[in-house]
């Protein structure tokens, strides 16, 4: 094993362990990990939009305010927190005159709110299952897309944005996500409607990946950052979660109120 692959593997296992522990305990610990990731992602978003250093710092401060309010010891997931997210967006947009930079507020805060919302569902074990499903299906999508893309190849999905992605990879990602969803349905009690929706969420995760790829291509960089050795930036690891988690929460809400 090469030294680069060894570092990538060690860092990857550490990230999975850290996320799993925080997810298991939930509450304050889960919120804290999401906040740290969210603030770092906003900084990387600012870099990809070409924001000036002072605007980058301002946007990171702005995103930290609604994220702080999402703490279970504060307002938590509420209309108050969502209103503050919208306010932070307009604050950044009007202060910096950059809609692209301000959109990072939604890109960061909405997925954090969605994951906290899913994790806090009762009973406790069900909330853990929902949050795990929303995160793990993205991991399954990435793994399925990688192996299907390498094994099958074929037409490119979006060659101008991400030359390595193929339609076969997308199909493999969808199949892997569906497989995970129905395994969780069979052995953990995930509602069958959510298991069936896993394929749709896999598509959302791939769109999130393409969105970040487009931003990196526009910025002329390979990775969103260099914080994680062998992996790039935080956005590089959570781009799929950023789009899949909000959709997972919406589908669950639809199921509850249908």
N, C-alpha and C positions, 0 to 999 in steps of 0.2 A: 504494500500500500504506500503510495507517494505521501510525502509530508503534507502537501496541500489537501489531499483527500482525507488524511488522518485528522487534520485540523477541522475540516468541514464536518466530518463525522462527529467529533467530540463536541463541537459547538452545537450541532444539530441535536444531539442527544441531551445536552444540557438545556436547550430551549424547550424541548418536549417535556423534560422532567419538571422544569420550572413552571410551565403552563399547566401541567397536570396537577401539581401540588396546589397551585393557586385556584384552579378550577374545582378541585375536590373540597377545599375549605370554603370557597365562596366568600360572600360578604365583603368585609374590608380588604382581605388579602387579594381577592380576585379584582376588585375595583382598583387597588393600588397598582397592580401589574398592568392593567389596562390603561391607567392614567399615564404611567411612565412610558409605555409604548406609544400612546396617543400624542404626547408632547414631542417625543422624538420624531414621530411620523410627520407632525406639522412642520418641524424644522427641515426635514427632508423634502417635503412638499414645497416649501418656500424656496429651497435651493433649486429644485427642478423648474420652478417658474421664473427663476432668475431674479428673485427679490433682493433688494438691497439689504445689507446686514441689519440695519436698524428696523426695517420692515419685517425681517425674519424674526427678530427678537420680539417685536410687538405682536406678531401673529401667534407665537408660542405662548406669550403671556395671555393673550385673548382666549386661546383654546383651553388654557388651564383653568379658567374661571368656571365655565359650564361643566368641565370634567370634575372639578372639585365639588360642585353642587350635586353631582350624581352619586357621591359617597352615600352609602347606606346610613351613615351617622348624620347626614344632612337631609336634603330634599329627596335624594334617591331618584329613581325613574319617575318623573312627574311632568305635568304640563309646565310647571315653573322652570324645570331644567331645560325643557325643549324651547321655551320662550327665550331663555338666556343663550341658547345655541344660536337662535335666529338673531338675537341682538349682537352677539359676538361677530357673526357674519357681516352685518351691516357696519359695525364699528371698524372692522378691518378694511372693508371695501371703501368706506368713506374716508378713512384716514390715509390709506395707501393708494387709493384710486386704482386698485387692481382687483377685478372680479376673480381672476384666476387664483390669486393668492387667497382671497376670502373663501373661495369654494373649498379650500382645505379644511375649514372649520366643520363643514358638513361631512366631508370625507373622513374626518377623524372622529367626530363626536357621535354621529348617528350609529356607526357600528358598535362603539363602546356602549351606548345606551341600549342597543338591541341585545348585546351579549349579557349585560347586567339584567335586563328584563327577563330574558330566557332563564338565566341562572336562578333568579329569585322566585320562580314559579313553585307552587306548593302542590304536593308535599315535597320536601327537600330533595329526595332522591329523583323525583321527576324533573325538577329544575336542573339538577346536575346532568341528567340524561339529555335534556333539550340543548343545553349549552355545549355539551360534548358533541352531540350530533352536528350542531352548526359549525363547530371547529373541525371535527374529524372528517366531515365530508369534503372539506377543502383539501385536507391532506390526502384523502383517498383520490380525489380528482387529480391532484398533481402527480401522484404515483401512477395512476392509470394512464394519464396522458403521456407521461414520460415513456413508459414501456411500450404502449401501443404505437406511439410516434416513431420510436426507434425500430420496432419490429415490423411495422407495416409501411411507414413512410407515406408516399403519395402526395396528392395536391396540398399546397400550402393553404393555411387558414387565412392568414393576413400577411403576405410576404413583405409588404411595405412597412409594416409595424414590427412584426416579430418573425423573421425568416425561418426560425426553427419550428414553429407551430404548424401542425397539420390537421386536416379534418379527421384523420384517423386518430390522432391524439385526443381531439375533442370527444370523439366517440368513445375512446377508451376511458377517458375521465368520467363521462356520464355513466358508463357501465359500472365503473368502480364505485362511484358515489351511490348508485342504486343498490349495488350489492351490499355496501355498508349499511344503507338505510334499512334494508329488509333483514339483515342480520340483527340490527338493533331492534327491529320490530319483533323478530322471532324470539330473541333471547333476553331482551331488556324491556320490552313493553312499549316501544315507540309506536305511537298511533300509525296505522297503515297509510293514512293520507299523507303524513309527513314523510314516511319512508318513500312513497311514490313521488313526492315532490323533490327528492334528493337529486334527481336528474336535472330538474330545472335549476336548482341551486348550483349544480356543477357548471352549467352554462354561465350563470352569473359570476361564478368564481373565475372562469376563463376570461370573461369580459373585463373583470377587474384586473387581471394579469395584463390584458391587452392595453387597457387604459394606462397603466403604469409604464408599459413598454413604449407607448406613444409619447408619454411625457419624457422618458429618458432619451428617446431618439431625438425629440425636439431640442432637448438640452445638450445633446451630444455626449452623453455619459453612458457607461456600461451598467453601473449600479446606482441606486438612490443614495447610497452612503457607504461608509467603510467601517461601521461600528461593529459588525459581526464578521469576524474572520472567516473567509471561505463562503460567506453567504451574502455579503454586501450590506445593505441597510435594512432597517426595520420594515420599511415599505416593501422591500423585495420579498420578505417573508410573509407579510400580511396583506398583500394586495388583493388576493382572492377573498380573504375574510372580510375586507372592507366592503365588498359588494354582496357577498353571500349572506352575511349575518343579518343585515337589515331585512332582506327578503325572507329569510327564515322566520324572523319575528313577525313579519306581516302575514305570512302564510299561517303561522300558529294562531295569530289573532283572528284571522278569517275562520279558521277551524273552530275556535272557541265561540264566536258569535254567529256562526252559520246556523 
